[in-house]
Amino acid sequence: MDHSTHTLLPRQDINQAVLADAPIYGADDHKVGTISHVHQSANRTDIVVDVGGFLGLGAKPVLINADQVRLMRDEKGEVHGATSWTKKQLEDMPEHKD
């Protein structure tokens, strides 16, 4: 997927309503996970990405700072993210527990 034509999300769109269920693409441009929810505070936004599993079953939630993912919309308006991490690197991160 060529992300060069996609529009970065403005800060006000980095929230639960916009990002829930958005796919995340990794270093090899394959889907590595899906955003399950967003944690926001006054000066930090983190996203929880479900990695691995099949159809949402057995996925491992990992916490990533939103600044470490390029969050954008494609030509159709679909929201997604891109990261330089591989699926394996994300799977090796500590599991996030709410």
N, C-alpha and C positions, 0 to 999 in steps of 0.2 A: 504494500500500500504506500502510495506516495503522499507523505504528510506535508509536503512543501506547499500545497495549495490549501491546506486546512487553516482555519482561523483559531488562534489561541483563545481560550475562554477568558472573559474579563473576570476580575477578582469577585465581583458580586454573583457570578454564576457558579462559583466553586462552593457548592452546598449540597446537602442531601437530596433535595428535590431534583436537581439537575443531574447529579452524578450517579445516583442509585442505579445499579445494574449495567453501568457503562463498561465495555470491555477495555482491557489494558493489553497493549501489544509490546513485546519484548525486543531485545537486541536483534533477533533474527526476523522481526516483523511478523511473528506468529502470535496468536492470542496466548497470553500467559496467565490471565486471570480476569476477574470481574470485581468492580467496586461494590462492596456490600453496604458500607455506610461511611459517614464523614464525622470526624470529631473536630469541633471548632472551639477556640478560645479567643480572647481578645487579640493575641498576637501570633497565633499558630493555627494552621489547619492541617490535619492528618487525615489520610484516607485508609480504610481497611479494605484490603484486596483479598478475595478468596482465590487461592491458588491450588491447582491440582483437582483431584476428584473428577466425577463424571456427572453431568447434569445437576450440579450443585451438591451432590452427595459425596461426603468424604473430603471436601475442600478444606484447606488450612487457611485461616485468616491471618494475615500479616499486616502490620502497621507501617505506613510509609508517609513521610512528610509530603504534602501536596506539592511543595516546591521541587521535589525530585522526580516529578512526572510531568510531562508536557500534556496538559489537558486541552482538548480542542474539539471543534466541530468540523465535520467534512462538508462536502458540497451539498449534501442532502439535509444538513442540519443535525446529523447524528453525532452524539457526544462520545468520545473515546479518549484514551490516554496512550502515551508512548513513553517507554523507559529504555534505558540502556542495559537494564538487568535481564538476565536470561530466566527462564522458568525455574531452572535448577537453583540459581542464586536466590530467587524469591522463596522457593521451597525450603531452603536452608536457613532462612531467617527464623527468629523465635516466633512461636505462635502467639497471636494477640488474644488476650482474654479480657472481655469487658469488665 
